[in-house]
Amino acid sequence: MGNAMLISRRQALCGAGAALAAPYVARAGFQVSPATGRSYSKRAIELVRSAVVIDMLAPIKIDFEPEFYAKPLSDTAAADFRASGITAIHHAIGIGGPTAREQALSFFAIWGNYVARNSHVFTGVDKFADILRAKKNGRVAVIMGLQNADHFLRPADVKSFYEIGQRCAQLTYNSQNRIGSGSTDRVDGGVSDFGAEIIKAMNDVGMLVDVSHSGDRTTLDAIAISTKPIAITHSNCRALIEHPRVKTDEAIKALAAKGGVMGITGVRNFVSKTDPTTIVNYADHIDHVVKLVGIDHVGIGTDSDLYGYDDTSPEMNKMLRGAYKDSYAFREKIDVDGFDHPLKMFDLADELIRRKYSDANIRAVLGGNFQRLLTATWGG
């Protein structure tokens, strides 16, 4: 979904690994953290703990007020991050408009400082080796990005923002900018000449191109223009749900043909039109990508913090809902049942085990595929 502007408070077969799959191991009641009361199969726990787990859209916290980020991370939140099994999160929000550059500079200053002040839990990211080091040291690596590229006023700005830590940029948010069109624009004009220059600059410096919120034509144009594989960090499959913010089979095939990876989001209205909407519906989108283009091109991009949108304050929830067009079609709940808490990666592993995915394929979905893409983009 993407959340608010920093300054203004808005802006294969079932598993494709069926032939290779190990036998399903029923849940035996093993607990990751006694405090949660949740239990998982031994196989799911071992898979999450051994994998490099990457959530390619996961803000540290859906709370952008100084009351949150001016304080140290709470002991409870620190424990939840450690228990989550997540190795790396892509911390990004939506910005835009005439003050986009100032918003972006504030975002990187505030949150880069927050990561540094909470180095007992988090670590910053330059190359992929930093994510592997975080795994070894029991930290969560924080990939700094933005869900718009409005702050790039000229191609040279890409390098400038790379040098202060930005490693991923979504080309457009939901609306038109100078680069291209957003998913909720009435008309999609595709990538502009300026946009092509920005994509080239991103390729040159090694910044990941993301088209999660881009319109259909803009998405296809960006895939074609980029000389390097790109990402759809957090979206779902239009073959399973008709929604402007999710991707066509044509786009998914084009992405995969260039070596890209698509992260599946847990925002309820992008998963299923009817309730209940559960982790089973979420995993259906993984299955669809696997069946369409193979196991190597799908990953996770929850588009949520550890706790989900439905746990935000009433004021924050109202603000978030009001920041989007009616075409977003939010329902009473925003999160997916069973995928809305700090241990959700263990739930997902158990669901993929139930669908007879092999261990290797589960690790690929949990983060191995994004590991390959990010290593190719940034270097080892």
N, C-alpha and C positions, 0 to 999 in steps of 0.2 A: 504494500500500500504506500508506504513512504513517509507518512507522518507530516509534521508541521515545519514551517520555516523557523529557523533558529531565532530570528529577531522579532518577527511579528506574531509568533505562535501558530503559524500555519504554513502555508505554502508547502518383438520377442514373445511373446508368450508370457503367461503369467510369471514374470520373473526372468525371462530370457536365459536364465541359468538353469532351467528345469533339467536339462540333460546332465548338468554337472552338479546338481544340487546334492548336498548332504541330507540325510534323513531329518525330518522335523523333530525337534526336541521339545516336548511339552514343558510348560512352565512348571518349575519345581519350587517356587516360592522363595527364590534367592532375593535378598534385598541389597540395593545399591547404597542406600542410606536409611538407617533405622528410623530416622525422624520423619520420613515421608510415608511409611507404611505401604509403599508400592513394592511389588515383587515382579521379577522377570526371570526368564529362563537363564540357566547358566551360560548357554551359548550366546544369547543376546548380550549379556553382561561382558563376556570375554571379547565379543566382536567390537562393541563400542569402546571398551578400554584399550584394545589393541590398535584400533583404527585411528587415522588422522581424520577427525570429524570436523568438517567445515560447513558453517552456516553462512551462505553468501548474501544474506541480508538479515541482520539481527542487531538493532541498536542496543547499546549497553543497557539503556533504560528508556522507555517511552515516557520521558519526563524531561522537558527542556528548560525548566526554570532553575534559576540560581540556587533555590532552596535544596535542589538535589545535587547538582554537580559541584557546588561550593564545599560540600561536606565529603569526608572519606566514605568509601564504600562500606556499607554496614557489614557486621560480622555474619549476619544471616545471608545476605546476598553473596558474600565471598564464599561461604560454605556451599551455597547453591551452584555457583559457577564451578567450583571444584568438583562437585558431585555430578554435574551435568554430562560429563564425558565429552564436551565440546572443546576442540583444540583451537579453533579460530572462528571469529565472527567478523563479518563485514559491517562496520558501523557507518551508516549513511542515512541522511535525511533528504527531503525535498526542499530545494530553495528555488529562487527565480525572481525575475523582475529587475527593475533599475538598480537595486542595491545588492544584486546577487554577489558581486565581488566582495563587498564588505561582509555580507553574511557568511561567505565561504571562509574568509580569513578569520572571522570570529569563531566559526565552527572548529577549524583546525587548531586554533590557539586554545580554546576551552577544553576540547576533548583530548587533544594531545597531552595537555597538562594533566587532565584527569587520569589518563592512563599512567603517566609518569608518577603521579602522587599515589597511585594504588598498584605499585609495581610488585607487591606481594601476591597479586592476583593476575594482573594484566602485563602484557609486553607489546611494544610497537612492532611494526613490520616494515622491513625494507625489501629483502629477498625472501624466497620461500624457506631458506634455511632458518629464518627466525621463527617460522611456524613449527618446524621440526624441533627447534631448541625449546620452544614453549611446551611442546608435548613432553619432552624429556624432563623438563623442570617443573611440570605440574602447573603451568600458567595457561592463561587464555590469550592467544595472540589477537590483536585488534587491527584489522585491515581498515585503513581510513579511506573513505570514499564519499561521493555525493550523488544524489539521485537526479541530477540535472547538470548541464554543462554551460548554463547561462553565465557563469563567472569567468569563462574563457572569452575575453573581449577580443583577443587576437591569438593566432596560433602559438606565438611565443609564450603565452600564459600557461600552456600545458606543461612546459618544462619547469616554469616557476613554481607551479603548484605541486608538481612531482617532487621538486627539491624540498618542499616543506612537508612532504609525507603522503600526498594523495596517490593512491595506487589503483583506483578504479573510478570511472566516471560514466554515469548514465547520460546518454546524449540529450534526451529530452525527458521532461516529466510528462504530465498528462496533456499539456497544452503546447501550442506552437512556440518555438523560439527561433533564433537565427540559424540553428543547425538543422532542424527538421520539425516534424509534427508529432504531437502526443496522441496517446491512445483514445482520448475522448474528444479530440478535435472533429468537427463536422467534415472537414476536407483534409486529406493527407497529401501534402505536396512532395513528400519524400525528402531526402537529404539535399540540402542546398550546396552551392559551390563553397560557401564558407564552412559548412559542415564537413565537406570532403577534406578541406584543409585541416580541420580539427582532428578528424580521424587519422590523417597522415601523421600529424604531430604526435598523437597518442601512440601510434604504431612505432614511431621513431624513438620515443623516450622510454617505451615499455610500460605504458599505463593501459589497464584493461578497459576495453570498450564494452559498455553494457547498454542493451536496448529494451529493458524490461517494460518500461512505460511508453515506449515509442509506438506510433501508429504502424499499421501493417506495411504500407509502402516504405516508410522510413526504416523499419526493421530490415526489410529485404535489401534496400539500398545500402545500408550500413554493412551488412554481411558481405555484399558484393564488393563494396569499395575497400574495405579493410584488407590489407595484405596479410594480416595475422588472424588467427581464430579469435572470435569474440564470445561474449557471454550474454545469456538471458539469465540474470542472477536470481530473479524471483518472479515467476509467472506460471501459468498452467495451460491446459490444452483445450482449445476451442472445440475440438471434436467431442469433448465430454461435457462442456458447458458453454453456452453462447454468452459471451461477455466481451466488451471491447478491450479489456485489459489483459486478456489471455491470448495465446498465440495459435495461429493456424498451423495445420500440418505442413503447408508449404514453407512456412518460416522455420519450423523445427527441422525439416529436411535440409534446408539451405544452411542452417547453422551447423548441423552435424557434418555436412559435406565439406565444410571448411575447418572441421576439427573443434568446433565450439561445444559448450556445455550449457545446459538449461537447469536452473534450480527450481524446484517445485515449492510453491508458497502455500502456507496454511491459512490464508485469509478466507473465511468461510464462503463469501459470495463469489470467490473465484474457484471454488472446489465443487460445489453442488448447489442446485437451485432449491432443493427441498431438504427439510429436516426429517430425521436427524442427519447431521453431517459429521462424520466420524473419521478417524484415522484410516478406516477402510476406504472411504471415498478419496482421501488424500493419496493413498498408495495406488489407487486406480490410475492416477495421472502419471505416476512413475511407470506403471505397467504400460501405459499407452506410449510413452516416449521410447521405452525399451523395445516394444513391439514394432514401432515405426522406424527407429534408426539405430537400435542396438544399445547395449548396456553402457557403452563408453561415453554417452552424451547426456547423462542425467545426474543431478545431484540435489542438494537441499538449499533452499533460500526461504526460510520460514516467514520473513517479513514481519517479525515480531521479536520482542525481548523474551527473556526466559519465562515470563509469567503471562504474557498475552495481553491483548487489548481490553478484554473484558474485566481485567483486574485493575485497570487504570481508574483514577478518580472520576466521579460523574462529570466534573467540569472538563477534564481532559478528554473523556470519551465524547462528550457533546461537541467539543471543539474539533476533534478529529473527524467526526461524522459530517460536520458542517463545512469542512474544507474541500469536499468533493462534489462533483456533479451528481444529479439524480441517477445517471446511467450506472453509477457504482452499485446501486441497489443493495445497500446494507440491510441486513436483517437485525433482529433483536440482539443476537450474538454475533461477534466478529470472528472469534476463534473457532477452530475445529475441535470437537469433543475428543478427548484422549490425546491431543497434541497441543496442550495449552498449559504446560507446567515445566519446571526445570529438567525433569528426567525424560522428556519426550523422545529423545533419540533412542532410548532403550525400548520405548513403546514401538517406535518405527522398526527397529531391528527385529523385534518379535513378530511384527506384522509381515515383514519381508521373509522371515523364516517360515511363517505359516504359508506363504505363497511359494515356498520351495526355491527361493533364491539361494545360490551357493554362498559360502563365506566370502569368496573373492568378489562376487558381485555385490554383496551387501557392503563390503568395504569400499567398493568403487562408488556406490551411491552415497554413502556417508561422507565421503570426502576425497577418495582416490581420483575421481575424474577431475574435480576442481584442482587437486594437487598437480595433475599433469598440465592443465591449462595455465595455472598461475606460474608454475615453474617455467613453462615455455615463454610466458609473457614477461616475467620479471627477472628470470635467471634463478639459479639454484639457491 
